[in-house]
Amino acid sequence: MGGTGTPAIAANGALTINGYVNLERTLTNNSTAGSTWIGAGYVNSSSSVTSVFNNVGRLEIQGDSSIYNTTFNNSGTLIKTAG
């Protein structure tokens, strides 16, 4: 996920991560409706840009997942149900 700006998932929206994500910026998950990270995979930043994943909503992790070279901030609800 590259480009400019700071994408944010709305409170009534949903984010699904399935597999591998190359995050080249800050992403904020505000979803209280529920966001899901499915299966094995990772969130990674491979550039010189400081990438940040902010979870202020609800994120459920359903597998063995990893975060590399990215700052993960959690002030919401983080649930791990599998893996």
C-alpha positions in Angstrom: 0.0 0.0 0.0 1.9 3.0 -1.2 1.2 6.6 -2.3 0.6 9.7 -0.4 -1.8 10.6 2.4 -2.9 8.6 5.4 -5.6 6.0 4.7 -8.1 5.3 7.5 -10.8 2.6 7.8 -14.0 4.3 9.0 -15.7 3.2 12.3 -18.5 1.6 10.3 -16.2 0.1 7.7 -14.2 -3.2 7.7 -10.6 -4.1 6.8 -9.7 -7.6 5.7 -6.0 -8.6 5.4 -5.4 -11.9 3.7 -1.8 -12.9 3.0 1.0 -10.4 2.7 0.8 -6.6 2.8 3.6 -4.2 1.9 2.7 -1.1 3.9 4.7 2.0 2.8 2.9 4.6 5.0 0.6 4.9 8.0 -2.6 3.0 8.1 -5.2 3.6 10.8 -7.9 1.1 11.5 -10.9 2.8 13.3 -13.3 0.0 12.5 -15.5 -1.0 15.5 -17.6 -3.1 13.1 -14.7 -5.6 13.0 -11.6 -6.1 10.9 -10.0 -9.4 10.2 -6.5 -10.6 9.5 -6.9 -14.1 7.9 -4.3 -16.9 7.6 -0.5 -16.8 7.6 1.0 -13.6 6.2 2.7 -10.5 7.3 2.6 -6.7 7.2 6.0 -5.3 6.1 7.7 -2.1 5.1 10.5 -2.5 2.7 11.3 1.2 2.1 12.9 4.0 4.0 9.5 5.3 4.9 8.5 4.7 8.5 5.3 2.6 8.3 2.8 2.6 11.2 -0.3 0.4 11.7 -2.6 2.1 14.2 -5.4 -0.1 15.5 -7.9 2.0 17.4 -10.9 -0.2 16.5 -11.4 -3.9 16.6 -8.9 -6.3 14.9 -9.2 -10.1 15.0 -6.1 -12.1 13.9 -7.1 -15.6 12.6 -3.7 -17.2 11.9 0.1 -17.0 12.3 0.8 -13.5 11.3 3.9 -11.2 11.7 4.7 -7.6 11.5 8.2 -6.5 10.1 9.8 -3.1 9.9 6.5 -1.5 10.9 5.3 0.0 14.1 2.1 -1.5 15.5 0.1 0.7 17.9 -2.9 -0.8 19.6 -5.3 1.4 21.6 -8.4 -0.6 20.5 -9.4 -4.2 20.8 -7.0 -6.9 19.5 -8.2 -10.5 19.4 -6.2 -13.6 18.4 -8.5 -16.5 17.7 -6.2 -19.0 15.8 -2.6 -19.7 15.0 
